[in-house]
Amino acid sequence: MKNSARYFIACAAVAAVVAGGAGLRVALAQGRPSFPVSEHPVGYELVDRIAPSDMKGVLSRVAADSRGAILRRSQDGRAQYLINVRREASELERHAEWDDVMIVQSGYGYVDWSKKVKGGARYGAGEWRGGTLAAPATTLELGPGVVVRIPAGVPHVIRPLGAAPLVYLVLKVRASGKPE
């Protein structure tokens, strides 16, 4: 073994002892070549970003009787972003192509879901609304900072709790992974 390799291993071992194992990962990670972003096979220009100020700006323009606003669709067509201001229970809904990821900003409430629904009608392409959740239904509590993922095809209802509205960001992601 060459002296430089022994030196590297000795430094990594000392770093691991000092940092409780984390130092070894850092030392080894620094030995890997970086992958230039400009050469990424997917493309770095497809990364979406929504700043807190963007959400606050949209919320300040949402009418008191509105349910929210569409922030935008992703650059690659695989996701869309909405901000919902829920003051009353949603209609039961089910989406064939979209997973819903909810990130609660403020307020409290519940999401009810089940594997099956009784009744309801087609609302649009791959969308159903109305009906009731079939037993057994599951209820999850919602509050600031809570993140919930509702997979495509799962019927669900969102219910706010109390006088304050339930405000949440919804990231809708195509379940198929294919752009429109």
Secondary structure by P-SEA (a helix, b strand, c coil): ccaaaaaaaaaaaaaaaaacaaaaaaaaaaacccccccccccccccbbbbcaaaaaaaaaacccccccccccccccccbbbbbbbccccccccccccbbbbbbbccccbbbbbcccccccccccccbbbbbbbcccbbbbbbcccbbbbbcccccbbbbbcccccbbbbbbbcccccccc
